[in-house]
Amino acid sequence: MKVVSLFSGCGGLDYGLHQAGHEIILQCENDPGAQQVLKTAFPGTLLAPDIVALSSLPPETEMLAAGFPCIDVSRAGLRRGLDGPSTGLVRHVFRLLERAAADHRPVPWVLLENVRGRPYA
C-alpha cells in the first residue's frame, strides 16, 4: 500500500510499514532533528514540515498512519484531552481524511497510534 505518515517522528512506525512491504509516499514532521533522521532513512520521500499547512493527501494514498502528539492525554501529561494544543493537532488528520473523501478519493485504511490514557481520579 502507498502510505502517508503524519507526525512521523523518527520514522519507527514508517520503518515497520516499509519492512512489511508498504511504500511511504509522504511524511509530515515538524521537529528538525527528526526530519534529518527521516531524510536519511527514507531518501527521496516527500517530507512536509507542518501538518497545519498540508492542504491535501496525495491522490494515491491507500493508508494514513499517524502517531499524533500525546502530551495532553498521557498519564504524565497535562490532561487537557483533545482540546489541548498538542494532542488537538489530531484534528488535522481528520481534516485531511475528510478532504480526501470530499474529493472522491477516500483513504481506505487508517492507522492511529497513541498512548493509553487513564480516567481522571
Jmol script that loads the backbone (N, CA, C; Angstrom):
load data "model"
ATOM      1  N   MET A   1       0.825  -1.185   0.000  1.00  0.00           N
ATOM      2  CA  MET A   1       0.000   0.000   0.000  1.00  0.00           C
ATOM      3  C   MET A   1       0.869   1.247   0.000  1.00  0.00           C
ATOM      4  N   LYS A   2       0.344   2.311  -0.543  1.00  0.00           N
ATOM      5  CA  LYS A   2       1.006   3.619  -0.525  1.00  0.00           C
ATOM      6  C   LYS A   2       0.544   4.352   0.728  1.00  0.00           C
ATOM      7  N   VAL A   3       1.524   4.703   1.572  1.00  0.00           N
ATOM      8  CA  VAL A   3       1.240   5.196   2.916  1.00  0.00           C
ATOM      9  C   VAL A   3       1.672   6.648   3.085  1.00  0.00           C
ATOM     10  N   VAL A   4       0.798   7.443   3.685  1.00  0.00           N
ATOM     11  CA  VAL A   4       1.139   8.786   4.152  1.00  0.00           C
ATOM     12  C   VAL A   4       1.311   8.690   5.657  1.00  0.00           C
ATOM     13  N   SER A   5       2.422   9.216   6.143  1.00  0.00           N
ATOM     14  CA  SER A   5       2.739   9.193   7.566  1.00  0.00           C
ATOM     15  C   SER A   5       2.683  10.607   8.114  1.00  0.00           C
ATOM     16  N   LEU A   6       1.817  10.827   9.097  1.00  0.00           N
ATOM     17  CA  LEU A   6       1.712  12.130   9.747  1.00  0.00           C
ATOM     18  C   LEU A   6       2.257  12.032  11.163  1.00  0.00           C
ATOM     19  N   PHE A   7       2.870  13.106  11.634  1.00  0.00           N
ATOM     20  CA  PHE A   7       3.543  13.082  12.939  1.00  0.00           C
ATOM     21  C   PHE A   7       4.559  11.937  12.931  1.00  0.00           C
ATOM     22  N   SER A   8       5.382  11.897  11.913  1.00  0.00           N
ATOM     23  CA  SER A   8       6.271  10.761  11.634  1.00  0.00           C
ATOM     24  C   SER A   8       7.335  10.519  12.689  1.00  0.00           C
ATOM     25  N   GLY A   9       7.695  11.540  13.457  1.00  0.00           N
ATOM     26  CA  GLY A   9       8.775  11.360  14.423  1.00  0.00           C
ATOM     27  C   GLY A   9      10.041  10.946  13.698  1.00  0.00           C
ATOM     28  N   CYS A  10      10.748   9.982  14.246  1.00  0.00           N
ATOM     29  CA  CYS A  10      11.967   9.477  13.609  1.00  0.00           C
ATOM     30  C   CYS A  10      11.673   8.319  12.655  1.00  0.00           C
ATOM     31  N   GLY A  11      10.392   8.012  12.442  1.00  0.00           N
ATOM     32  CA  GLY A  11      10.034   7.021  11.435  1.00  0.00           C
ATOM     33  C   GLY A  11       9.923   5.587  11.906  1.00  0.00           C
ATOM     34  N   GLY A  12       9.746   5.357  13.190  1.00  0.00           N
ATOM     35  CA  GLY A  12       9.638   3.984  13.701  1.00  0.00           C
ATOM     36  C   GLY A  12       8.455   3.233  13.100  1.00  0.00           C
ATOM     37  N   LEU A  13       7.296   3.846  13.098  1.00  0.00           N
ATOM     38  CA  LEU A  13       6.110   3.225  12.506  1.00  0.00           C
ATOM     39  C   LEU A  13       6.302   3.061  10.999  1.00  0.00           C
ATOM     40  N   ASP A  14       6.889   4.075  10.379  1.00  0.00           N
ATOM     41  CA  ASP A  14       7.132   4.033   8.938  1.00  0.00           C
ATOM     42  C   ASP A  14       8.078   2.891   8.575  1.00  0.00           C
ATOM     43  N   TYR A  15       9.108   2.724   9.385  1.00  0.00           N
ATOM     44  CA  TYR A  15      10.082   1.666   9.123  1.00  0.00           C
ATOM     45  C   TYR A  15       9.407   0.293   9.166  1.00  0.00           C
ATOM     46  N   GLY A  16       8.558   0.085  10.163  1.00  0.00           N
ATOM     47  CA  GLY A  16       7.840  -1.189  10.253  1.00  0.00           C
ATOM     48  C   GLY A  16       6.935  -1.411   9.062  1.00  0.00           C
ATOM     49  N   LEU A  17       6.228  -0.370   8.637  1.00  0.00           N
ATOM     50  CA  LEU A  17       5.359  -0.493   7.459  1.00  0.00           C
ATOM     51  C   LEU A  17       6.180  -0.769   6.204  1.00  0.00           C
ATOM     52  N   HIS A  18       7.313  -0.085   6.083  1.00  0.00           N
ATOM     53  CA  HIS A  18       8.204  -0.316   4.942  1.00  0.00           C
ATOM     54  C   HIS A  18       8.726  -1.758   4.939  1.00  0.00           C
ATOM     55  N   GLN A  19       9.137  -2.234   6.097  1.00  0.00           N
ATOM     56  CA  GLN A  19       9.624  -3.615   6.210  1.00  0.00           C
ATOM     57  C   GLN A  19       8.539  -4.628   5.850  1.00  0.00           C
ATOM     58  N   ALA A  20       7.285  -4.256   6.066  1.00  0.00           N
ATOM     59  CA  ALA A  20       6.155  -5.141   5.735  1.00  0.00           C
ATOM     60  C   ALA A  20       5.761  -5.036   4.261  1.00  0.00           C
ATOM     61  N   GLY A  21       6.486  -4.205   3.499  1.00  0.00           N
ATOM     62  CA  GLY A  21       6.249  -4.137   2.065  1.00  0.00           C
ATOM     63  C   GLY A  21       5.458  -2.940   1.578  1.00  0.00           C
ATOM     64  N   HIS A  22       5.146  -2.000   2.482  1.00  0.00           N
ATOM     65  CA  HIS A  22       4.387  -0.816   2.085  1.00  0.00           C
ATOM     66  C   HIS A  22       5.334   0.299   1.645  1.00  0.00           C
ATOM     67  N   GLU A  23       4.832   1.204   0.826  1.00  0.00           N
ATOM     68  CA  GLU A  23       5.627   2.313   0.307  1.00  0.00           C
ATOM     69  C   GLU A  23       5.216   3.609   1.006  1.00  0.00           C
ATOM     70  N   ILE A  24       6.160   4.252   1.661  1.00  0.00           N
ATOM     71  CA  ILE A  24       5.903   5.529   2.319  1.00  0.00           C
ATOM     72  C   ILE A  24       6.044   6.618   1.257  1.00  0.00           C
ATOM     73  N   ILE A  25       4.936   7.321   0.951  1.00  0.00           N
ATOM     74  CA  ILE A  25       4.972   8.312  -0.123  1.00  0.00           C
ATOM     75  C   ILE A  25       5.051   9.748   0.385  1.00  0.00           C
ATOM     76  N   LEU A  26       4.706   9.961   1.636  1.00  0.00           N
ATOM     77  CA  LEU A  26       4.773  11.304   2.222  1.00  0.00           C
ATOM     78  C   LEU A  26       4.895  11.165   3.727  1.00  0.00           C
ATOM     79  N   GLN A  27       5.790  11.963   4.291  1.00  0.00           N
ATOM     80  CA  GLN A  27       5.932  12.040   5.741  1.00  0.00           C
ATOM     81  C   GLN A  27       5.724  13.489   6.153  1.00  0.00           C
ATOM     82  N   CYS A  28       5.179  13.691   7.334  1.00  0.00           N
ATOM     83  CA  CYS A  28       4.969  15.033   7.859  1.00  0.00           C
ATOM     84  C   CYS A  28       5.505  15.070   9.285  1.00  0.00           C
ATOM     85  N   GLU A  29       6.486  15.921   9.508  1.00  0.00           N
ATOM     86  CA  GLU A  29       7.129  16.021  10.818  1.00  0.00           C
ATOM     87  C   GLU A  29       7.697  17.424  10.966  1.00  0.00           C
ATOM     88  N   ASN A  30       7.498  18.064  12.137  1.00  0.00           N
ATOM     89  CA  ASN A  30       7.981  19.430  12.314  1.00  0.00           C
ATOM     90  C   ASN A  30       9.281  19.539  13.096  1.00  0.00           C
ATOM     91  N   ASP A  31       9.735  18.475  13.735  1.00  0.00           N
ATOM     92  CA  ASP A  31      10.970  18.540  14.517  1.00  0.00           C
ATOM     93  C   ASP A  31      12.188  18.435  13.589  1.00  0.00           C
ATOM     94  N   PRO A  32      13.090  19.431  13.610  1.00  0.00           N
ATOM     95  CA  PRO A  32      14.239  19.414  12.701  1.00  0.00           C
ATOM     96  C   PRO A  32      15.141  18.193  12.862  1.00  0.00           C
ATOM     97  N   GLY A  33      15.368  17.755  14.094  1.00  0.00           N
ATOM     98  CA  GLY A  33      16.200  16.572  14.305  1.00  0.00           C
ATOM     99  C   GLY A  33      15.570  15.321  13.716  1.00  0.00           C
ATOM    100  N   ALA A  34      14.278  15.158  13.957  1.00  0.00           N
ATOM    101  CA  ALA A  34      13.565  14.004  13.392  1.00  0.00           C
ATOM    102  C   ALA A  34      13.526  14.091  11.870  1.00  0.00           C
ATOM    103  N   GLN A  35      13.406  15.298  11.325  1.00  0.00           N
ATOM    104  CA  GLN A  35      13.423  15.462   9.870  1.00  0.00           C
ATOM    105  C   GLN A  35      14.731  14.945   9.279  1.00  0.00           C
ATOM    106  N   GLN A  36      15.838  15.214   9.948  1.00  0.00           N
ATOM    107  CA  GLN A  36      17.133  14.738   9.457  1.00  0.00           C
ATOM    108  C   GLN A  36      17.190  13.211   9.455  1.00  0.00           C
ATOM    109  N   VAL A  37      16.664  12.593  10.498  1.00  0.00           N
ATOM    110  CA  VAL A  37      16.624  11.132  10.549  1.00  0.00           C
ATOM    111  C   VAL A  37      15.767  10.587   9.405  1.00  0.00           C
ATOM    112  N   LEU A  38      14.608  11.208   9.183  1.00  0.00           N
ATOM    113  CA  LEU A  38      13.714  10.763   8.109  1.00  0.00           C
ATOM    114  C   LEU A  38      14.380  10.900   6.741  1.00  0.00           C
ATOM    115  N   LYS A  39      15.078  12.002   6.514  1.00  0.00           N
ATOM    116  CA  LYS A  39      15.752  12.214   5.227  1.00  0.00           C
ATOM    117  C   LYS A  39      16.813  11.149   4.975  1.00  0.00           C
ATOM    118  N   THR A  40      17.476  10.704   6.038  1.00  0.00           N
ATOM    119  CA  THR A  40      18.498   9.665   5.910  1.00  0.00           C
ATOM    120  C   THR A  40      17.866   8.281   5.735  1.00  0.00           C
ATOM    121  N   ALA A  41      16.847   7.993   6.514  1.00  0.00           N
ATOM    122  CA  ALA A  41      16.223   6.661   6.494  1.00  0.00           C
ATOM    123  C   ALA A  41      15.298   6.458   5.297  1.00  0.00           C
ATOM    124  N   PHE A  42      14.706   7.540   4.795  1.00  0.00           N
ATOM    125  CA  PHE A  42      13.741   7.459   3.692  1.00  0.00           C
ATOM    126  C   PHE A  42      14.112   8.465   2.599  1.00  0.00           C
ATOM    127  N   PRO A  43      15.300   8.308   1.993  1.00  0.00           N
ATOM    128  CA  PRO A  43      15.728   9.281   0.990  1.00  0.00           C
ATOM    129  C   PRO A  43      14.744   9.333  -0.185  1.00  0.00           C
ATOM    130  N   GLY A  44      14.467  10.539  -0.628  1.00  0.00           N
ATOM    131  CA  GLY A  44      13.570  10.712  -1.766  1.00  0.00           C
ATOM    132  C   GLY A  44      12.096  10.765  -1.431  1.00  0.00           C
ATOM    133  N   THR A  45      11.737  10.476  -0.179  1.00  0.00           N
ATOM    134  CA  THR A  45      10.334  10.541   0.229  1.00  0.00           C
ATOM    135  C   THR A  45       9.967  11.999   0.501  1.00  0.00           C
ATOM    136  N   LEU A  46       8.816  12.413   0.014  1.00  0.00           N
ATOM    137  CA  LEU A  46       8.358  13.777   0.276  1.00  0.00           C
ATOM    138  C   LEU A  46       8.241  14.003   1.774  1.00  0.00           C
ATOM    139  N   LEU A  47       8.699  15.159   2.245  1.00  0.00           N
ATOM    140  CA  LEU A  47       8.667  15.480   3.666  1.00  0.00           C
ATOM    141  C   LEU A  47       8.029  16.851   3.852  1.00  0.00           C
ATOM    142  N   ALA A  48       6.858  16.870   4.442  1.00  0.00           N
ATOM    143  CA  ALA A  48       6.160  18.124   4.743  1.00  0.00           C
ATOM    144  C   ALA A  48       6.477  18.508   6.186  1.00  0.00           C
ATOM    145  N   PRO A  49       6.835  19.776   6.443  1.00  0.00           N
ATOM    146  CA  PRO A  49       7.233  20.164   7.789  1.00  0.00           C
ATOM    147  C   PRO A  49       6.096  20.592   8.720  1.00  0.00           C
ATOM    148  N   ASP A  50       4.873  20.782   8.192  1.00  0.00           N
ATOM    149  CA  ASP A  50       3.818  21.343   9.034  1.00  0.00           C
ATOM    150  C   ASP A  50       2.451  20.788   8.643  1.00  0.00           C
ATOM    151  N   ILE A  51       1.846  20.020   9.522  1.00  0.00           N
ATOM    152  CA  ILE A  51       0.537  19.427   9.220  1.00  0.00           C
ATOM    153  C   ILE A  51      -0.540  20.489   9.025  1.00  0.00           C
ATOM    154  N   VAL A  52      -0.414  21.612   9.697  1.00  0.00           N
ATOM    155  CA  VAL A  52      -1.398  22.679   9.568  1.00  0.00           C
ATOM    156  C   VAL A  52      -1.406  23.227   8.137  1.00  0.00           C
ATOM    157  N   ALA A  53      -0.242  23.287   7.509  1.00  0.00           N
ATOM    158  CA  ALA A  53      -0.118  23.814   6.145  1.00  0.00           C
ATOM    159  C   ALA A  53      -0.400  22.767   5.071  1.00  0.00           C
ATOM    160  N   LEU A  54      -0.497  21.505   5.455  1.00  0.00           N
ATOM    161  CA  LEU A  54      -0.752  20.435   4.484  1.00  0.00           C
ATOM    162  C   LEU A  54      -2.216  20.522   4.050  1.00  0.00           C
ATOM    163  N   SER A  55      -2.441  20.808   2.775  1.00  0.00           N
ATOM    164  CA  SER A  55      -3.815  21.059   2.316  1.00  0.00           C
ATOM    165  C   SER A  55      -4.547  19.800   1.881  1.00  0.00           C
ATOM    166  N   SER A  56      -3.815  18.780   1.443  1.00  0.00           N
ATOM    167  CA  SER A  56      -4.473  17.551   0.995  1.00  0.00           C
ATOM    168  C   SER A  56      -3.472  16.401   0.984  1.00  0.00           C
ATOM    169  N   LEU A  57      -4.018  15.202   0.895  1.00  0.00           N
ATOM    170  CA  LEU A  57      -3.201  13.998   0.796  1.00  0.00           C
ATOM    171  C   LEU A  57      -2.964  13.690  -0.679  1.00  0.00           C
ATOM    172  N   PRO A  58      -1.852  13.040  -1.001  1.00  0.00           N
ATOM    173  CA  PRO A  58      -1.641  12.638  -2.392  1.00  0.00           C
ATOM    174  C   PRO A  58      -2.802  11.752  -2.857  1.00  0.00           C
ATOM    175  N   PRO A  59      -3.227  11.891  -4.103  1.00  0.00           N
ATOM    176  CA  PRO A  59      -4.379  11.123  -4.605  1.00  0.00           C
ATOM    177  C   PRO A  59      -4.220   9.609  -4.488  1.00  0.00           C
ATOM    178  N   GLU A  60      -2.987   9.132  -4.530  1.00  0.00           N
ATOM    179  CA  GLU A  60      -2.755   7.684  -4.500  1.00  0.00           C
ATOM    180  C   GLU A  60      -2.676   7.099  -3.089  1.00  0.00           C
ATOM    181  N   THR A  61      -2.966   7.893  -2.063  1.00  0.00           N
ATOM    182  CA  THR A  61      -2.894   7.433  -0.673  1.00  0.00           C
ATOM    183  C   THR A  61      -3.855   6.266  -0.430  1.00  0.00           C
ATOM    184  N   GLU A  62      -3.308   5.152   0.077  1.00  0.00           N
ATOM    185  CA  GLU A  62      -4.114   3.974   0.411  1.00  0.00           C
ATOM    186  C   GLU A  62      -4.205   3.757   1.919  1.00  0.00           C
ATOM    187  N   MET A  63      -3.238   4.314   2.655  1.00  0.00           N
ATOM    188  CA  MET A  63      -3.240   4.213   4.116  1.00  0.00           C
ATOM    189  C   MET A  63      -2.694   5.510   4.687  1.00  0.00           C
ATOM    190  N   LEU A  64      -3.317   5.968   5.751  1.00  0.00           N
ATOM    191  CA  LEU A  64      -2.801   7.090   6.512  1.00  0.00           C
ATOM    192  C   LEU A  64      -2.392   6.538   7.872  1.00  0.00           C
ATOM    193  N   ALA A  65      -1.146   6.787   8.259  1.00  0.00           N
ATOM    194  CA  ALA A  65      -0.638   6.345   9.559  1.00  0.00           C
ATOM    195  C   ALA A  65      -0.229   7.580  10.347  1.00  0.00           C
ATOM    196  N   ALA A  66      -0.620   7.643  11.608  1.00  0.00           N
ATOM    197  CA  ALA A  66      -0.291   8.809  12.416  1.00  0.00           C
ATOM    198  C   ALA A  66      -0.148   8.430  13.878  1.00  0.00           C
ATOM    199  N   GLY A  67       0.948   8.843  14.484  1.00  0.00           N
ATOM    200  CA  GLY A  67       1.153   8.732  15.916  1.00  0.00           C
ATOM    201  C   GLY A  67       1.152  10.142  16.477  1.00  0.00           C
ATOM    202  N   PHE A  68      -0.020  10.716  16.620  1.00  0.00           N
ATOM    203  CA  PHE A  68      -0.141  12.138  16.953  1.00  0.00           C
ATOM    204  C   PHE A  68       0.307  12.429  18.377  1.00  0.00           C
ATOM    205  N   PRO A  69       0.657  13.690  18.670  1.00  0.00           N
ATOM    206  CA  PRO A  69       1.196  14.063  19.990  1.00  0.00           C
ATOM    207  C   PRO A  69       0.300  13.629  21.151  1.00  0.00           C
ATOM    208  N   CYS A  70       0.944  13.156  22.214  1.00  0.00           N
ATOM    209  CA  CYS A  70       0.189  12.608  23.347  1.00  0.00           C
ATOM    210  C   CYS A  70       0.253  13.470  24.595  1.00  0.00           C
ATOM    211  N   ILE A  71       0.894  14.606  24.509  1.00  0.00           N
ATOM    212  CA  ILE A  71       1.143  15.425  25.696  1.00  0.00           C
ATOM    213  C   ILE A  71      -0.132  15.697  26.504  1.00  0.00           C
ATOM    214  N   ASP A  72      -1.226  15.919  25.822  1.00  0.00           N
ATOM    215  CA  ASP A  72      -2.461  16.312  26.508  1.00  0.00           C
ATOM    216  C   ASP A  72      -3.340  15.145  26.944  1.00  0.00           C
ATOM    217  N   VAL A  73      -2.945  13.909  26.607  1.00  0.00           N
ATOM    218  CA  VAL A  73      -3.759  12.754  27.008  1.00  0.00           C
ATOM    219  C   VAL A  73      -2.977  11.699  27.792  1.00  0.00           C
ATOM    220  N   SER A  74      -1.661  11.836  27.854  1.00  0.00           N
ATOM    221  CA  SER A  74      -0.875  10.803  28.536  1.00  0.00           C
ATOM    222  C   SER A  74      -1.040  10.879  30.051  1.00  0.00           C
ATOM    223  N   ARG A  75      -0.696   9.813  30.712  1.00  0.00           N
ATOM    224  CA  ARG A  75      -0.789   9.757  32.173  1.00  0.00           C
ATOM    225  C   ARG A  75       0.089  10.800  32.845  1.00  0.00           C
ATOM    226  N   ALA A  76       1.218  11.098  32.211  1.00  0.00           N
ATOM    227  CA  ALA A  76       2.142  12.075  32.777  1.00  0.00           C
ATOM    228  C   ALA A  76       1.913  13.469  32.206  1.00  0.00           C
ATOM    229  N   GLY A  77       0.975  13.599  31.318  1.00  0.00           N
ATOM    230  CA  GLY A  77       0.761  14.863  30.623  1.00  0.00           C
ATOM    231  C   GLY A  77      -0.143  15.833  31.342  1.00  0.00           C
ATOM    232  N   LEU A  78      -0.613  16.796  30.592  1.00  0.00           N
ATOM    233  CA  LEU A  78      -1.378  17.900  31.155  1.00  0.00           C
ATOM    234  C   LEU A  78      -2.866  17.608  31.289  1.00  0.00           C
ATOM    235  N   ARG A  79      -3.332  16.492  30.723  1.00  0.00           N
ATOM    236  CA  ARG A  79      -4.712  16.015  30.846  1.00  0.00           C
ATOM    237  C   ARG A  79      -5.750  16.983  30.249  1.00  0.00           C
ATOM    238  N   ARG A  80      -5.386  17.678  29.195  1.00  0.00           N
ATOM    239  CA  ARG A  80      -6.334  18.574  28.543  1.00  0.00           C
ATOM    240  C   ARG A  80      -7.152  17.862  27.476  1.00  0.00           C
ATOM    241  N   GLY A  81      -6.813  16.624  27.195  1.00  0.00           N
ATOM    242  CA  GLY A  81      -7.555  15.845  26.213  1.00  0.00           C
ATOM    243  C   GLY A  81      -7.365  16.374  24.795  1.00  0.00           C
ATOM    244  N   LEU A  82      -8.351  16.117  23.950  1.00  0.00           N
ATOM    245  CA  LEU A  82      -8.255  16.526  22.552  1.00  0.00           C
ATOM    246  C   LEU A  82      -8.379  18.038  22.373  1.00  0.00           C
ATOM    247  N   ASP A  83      -8.714  18.745  23.433  1.00  0.00           N
ATOM    248  CA  ASP A  83      -8.762  20.197  23.359  1.00  0.00           C
ATOM    249  C   ASP A  83      -7.404  20.837  23.622  1.00  0.00           C
ATOM    250  N   GLY A  84      -6.428  20.030  24.014  1.00  0.00           N
ATOM    251  CA  GLY A  84      -5.097  20.557  24.281  1.00  0.00           C
ATOM    252  C   GLY A  84      -4.397  20.992  23.005  1.00  0.00           C
ATOM    253  N   PRO A  85      -3.444  21.889  23.107  1.00  0.00           N
ATOM    254  CA  PRO A  85      -2.789  22.427  21.924  1.00  0.00           C
ATOM    255  C   PRO A  85      -1.949  21.422  21.147  1.00  0.00           C
ATOM    256  N   SER A  86      -1.429  20.409  21.803  1.00  0.00           N
ATOM    257  CA  SER A  86      -0.605  19.408  21.106  1.00  0.00           C
ATOM    258  C   SER A  86      -1.447  18.264  20.563  1.00  0.00           C
ATOM    259  N   THR A  87      -2.133  17.578  21.452  1.00  0.00           N
ATOM    260  CA  THR A  87      -2.949  16.436  21.036  1.00  0.00           C
ATOM    261  C   THR A  87      -4.070  16.887  20.114  1.00  0.00           C
ATOM    262  N   GLY A  88      -4.539  18.104  20.276  1.00  0.00           N
ATOM    263  CA  GLY A  88      -5.587  18.642  19.416  1.00  0.00           C
ATOM    264  C   GLY A  88      -5.196  18.706  17.954  1.00  0.00           C
ATOM    265  N   LEU A  89      -3.908  18.583  17.657  1.00  0.00           N
ATOM    266  CA  LEU A  89      -3.468  18.563  16.260  1.00  0.00           C
ATOM    267  C   LEU A  89      -4.028  17.366  15.493  1.00  0.00           C
ATOM    268  N   VAL A  90      -4.548  16.374  16.212  1.00  0.00           N
ATOM    269  CA  VAL A  90      -5.154  15.222  15.550  1.00  0.00           C
ATOM    270  C   VAL A  90      -6.312  15.665  14.659  1.00  0.00           C
ATOM    271  N   ARG A  91      -6.890  16.803  14.946  1.00  0.00           N
ATOM    272  CA  ARG A  91      -7.981  17.318  14.101  1.00  0.00           C
ATOM    273  C   ARG A  91      -7.556  17.462  12.641  1.00  0.00           C
ATOM    274  N   HIS A  92      -6.278  17.719  12.429  1.00  0.00           N
ATOM    275  CA  HIS A  92      -5.787  17.861  11.059  1.00  0.00           C
ATOM    276  C   HIS A  92      -5.746  16.515  10.330  1.00  0.00           C
ATOM    277  N   VAL A  93      -5.585  15.445  11.070  1.00  0.00           N
ATOM    278  CA  VAL A  93      -5.691  14.109  10.457  1.00  0.00           C
ATOM    279  C   VAL A  93      -7.102  13.942   9.899  1.00  0.00           C
ATOM    280  N   PHE A  94      -8.089  14.262  10.704  1.00  0.00           N
ATOM    281  CA  PHE A  94      -9.479  14.115  10.270  1.00  0.00           C
ATOM    282  C   PHE A  94      -9.836  15.104   9.165  1.00  0.00           C
ATOM    283  N   ARG A  95      -9.267  16.299   9.232  1.00  0.00           N
ATOM    284  CA  ARG A  95      -9.492  17.288   8.168  1.00  0.00           C
ATOM    285  C   ARG A  95      -8.985  16.756   6.829  1.00  0.00           C
ATOM    286  N   LEU A  96      -7.793  16.175   6.837  1.00  0.00           N
ATOM    287  CA  LEU A  96      -7.210  15.651   5.601  1.00  0.00           C
ATOM    288  C   LEU A  96      -7.991  14.446   5.082  1.00  0.00           C
ATOM    289  N   LEU A  97      -8.457  13.594   5.993  1.00  0.00           N
ATOM    290  CA  LEU A  97      -9.274  12.449   5.579  1.00  0.00           C
ATOM    291  C   LEU A  97     -10.606  12.914   4.992  1.00  0.00           C
ATOM    292  N   GLU A  98     -11.219  13.919   5.613  1.00  0.00           N
ATOM    293  CA  GLU A  98     -12.484  14.455   5.098  1.00  0.00           C
ATOM    294  C   GLU A  98     -12.291  15.090   3.724  1.00  0.00           C
ATOM    295  N   ARG A  99     -11.174  15.780   3.544  1.00  0.00           N
ATOM    296  CA  ARG A  99     -10.884  16.396   2.253  1.00  0.00           C
ATOM    297  C   ARG A  99     -10.719  15.333   1.175  1.00  0.00           C
ATOM    298  N   ALA A 100     -10.012  14.257   1.485  1.00  0.00           N
ATOM    299  CA  ALA A 100      -9.832  13.171   0.516  1.00  0.00           C
ATOM    300  C   ALA A 100     -11.180  12.563   0.141  1.00  0.00           C
ATOM    301  N   ALA A 101     -12.037  12.349   1.116  1.00  0.00           N
ATOM    302  CA  ALA A 101     -13.364  11.787   0.846  1.00  0.00           C
ATOM    303  C   ALA A 101     -14.196  12.744   0.000  1.00  0.00           C
ATOM    304  N   ALA A 102     -14.129  14.040   0.299  1.00  0.00           N
ATOM    305  CA  ALA A 102     -14.881  15.031  -0.476  1.00  0.00           C
ATOM    306  C   ALA A 102     -14.389  15.103  -1.920  1.00  0.00           C
ATOM    307  N   ASP A 103     -13.106  14.779  -2.112  1.00  0.00           N
ATOM    308  CA  ASP A 103     -12.524  14.771  -3.457  1.00  0.00           C
ATOM    309  C   ASP A 103     -12.732  13.427  -4.161  1.00  0.00           C
ATOM    310  N   HIS A 104     -13.608  12.588  -3.613  1.00  0.00           N
ATOM    311  CA  HIS A 104     -13.951  11.278  -4.181  1.00  0.00           C
ATOM    312  C   HIS A 104     -12.750  10.329  -4.273  1.00  0.00           C
ATOM    313  N   ARG A 105     -11.893  10.422  -3.289  1.00  0.00           N
ATOM    314  CA  ARG A 105     -10.761   9.501  -3.168  1.00  0.00           C
ATOM    315  C   ARG A 105     -10.507   9.192  -1.688  1.00  0.00           C
ATOM    316  N   PRO A 106     -11.508   8.577  -1.052  1.00  0.00           N
ATOM    317  CA  PRO A 106     -11.364   8.278   0.376  1.00  0.00           C
ATOM    318  C   PRO A 106     -10.185   7.344   0.639  1.00  0.00           C
ATOM    319  N   VAL A 107      -9.587   7.507   1.793  1.00  0.00           N
ATOM    320  CA  VAL A 107      -8.463   6.661   2.203  1.00  0.00           C
ATOM    321  C   VAL A 107      -9.034   5.420   2.874  1.00  0.00           C
ATOM    322  N   PRO A 108      -8.783   4.225   2.301  1.00  0.00           N
ATOM    323  CA  PRO A 108      -9.424   3.020   2.834  1.00  0.00           C
ATOM    324  C   PRO A 108      -8.869   2.512   4.169  1.00  0.00           C
ATOM    325  N   TRP A 109      -7.620   2.837   4.481  1.00  0.00           N
ATOM    326  CA  TRP A 109      -7.009   2.330   5.716  1.00  0.00           C
ATOM    327  C   TRP A 109      -6.443   3.488   6.522  1.00  0.00           C
ATOM    328  N   VAL A 110      -6.732   3.478   7.841  1.00  0.00           N
ATOM    329  CA  VAL A 110      -6.222   4.496   8.754  1.00  0.00           C
ATOM    330  C   VAL A 110      -5.653   3.783   9.973  1.00  0.00           C
ATOM    331  N   LEU A 111      -4.417   4.126  10.311  1.00  0.00           N
ATOM    332  CA  LEU A 111      -3.742   3.555  11.471  1.00  0.00           C
ATOM    333  C   LEU A 111      -3.348   4.703  12.392  1.00  0.00           C
ATOM    334  N   LEU A 112      -3.992   4.779  13.544  1.00  0.00           N
ATOM    335  CA  LEU A 112      -3.679   5.810  14.536  1.00  0.00           C
ATOM    336  C   LEU A 112      -3.039   5.148  15.750  1.00  0.00           C
ATOM    337  N   GLU A 113      -1.974   5.761  16.244  1.00  0.00           N
ATOM    338  CA  GLU A 113      -1.270   5.227  17.410  1.00  0.00           C
ATOM    339  C   GLU A 113      -1.182   6.338  18.434  1.00  0.00           C
ATOM    340  N   ASN A 114      -1.414   5.982  19.699  1.00  0.00           N
ATOM    341  CA  ASN A 114      -1.258   6.944  20.776  1.00  0.00           C
ATOM    342  C   ASN A 114      -1.111   6.196  22.086  1.00  0.00           C
ATOM    343  N   VAL A 115      -0.901   6.931  23.148  1.00  0.00           N
ATOM    344  CA  VAL A 115      -0.737   6.333  24.475  1.00  0.00           C
ATOM    345  C   VAL A 115      -2.085   5.942  25.054  1.00  0.00           C
ATOM    346  N   ARG A 116      -2.030   5.097  26.023  1.00  0.00           N
ATOM    347  CA  ARG A 116      -3.219   4.772  26.792  1.00  0.00           C
ATOM    348  C   ARG A 116      -3.345   5.803  27.899  1.00  0.00           C
ATOM    349  N   GLY A 117      -4.447   6.482  27.917  1.00  0.00           N
ATOM    350  CA  GLY A 117      -4.683   7.440  28.995  1.00  0.00           C
ATOM    351  C   GLY A 117      -5.294   6.724  30.180  1.00  0.00           C
ATOM    352  N   ARG A 118      -5.616   7.428  31.193  1.00  0.00           N
ATOM    353  CA  ARG A 118      -6.312   6.837  32.336  1.00  0.00           C
ATOM    354  C   ARG A 118      -7.442   7.752  32.737  1.00  0.00           C
ATOM    355  N   PRO A 119      -8.454   7.224  33.317  1.00  0.00           N
ATOM    356  CA  PRO A 119      -9.571   8.070  33.759  1.00  0.00           C
ATOM    357  C   PRO A 119      -9.092   9.073  34.798  1.00  0.00           C
ATOM    358  N   TYR A 120      -9.773  10.175  34.830  1.00  0.00           N
ATOM    359  CA  TYR A 120      -9.487  11.165  35.868  1.00  0.00           C
ATOM    360  C   TYR A 120      -9.849  10.571  37.228  1.00  0.00           C
ATOM    361  N   ALA A 121      -9.031  10.829  38.207  1.00  0.00           N
ATOM    362  CA  ALA A 121      -9.286  10.298  39.552  1.00  0.00           C
ATOM    363  C   ALA A 121     -10.080  11.261  40.383  1.00  0.00           C
TER     364      ALA A 121
END
end "model"
wireframe off; spacefill off
backbone 0.3
color backbone group
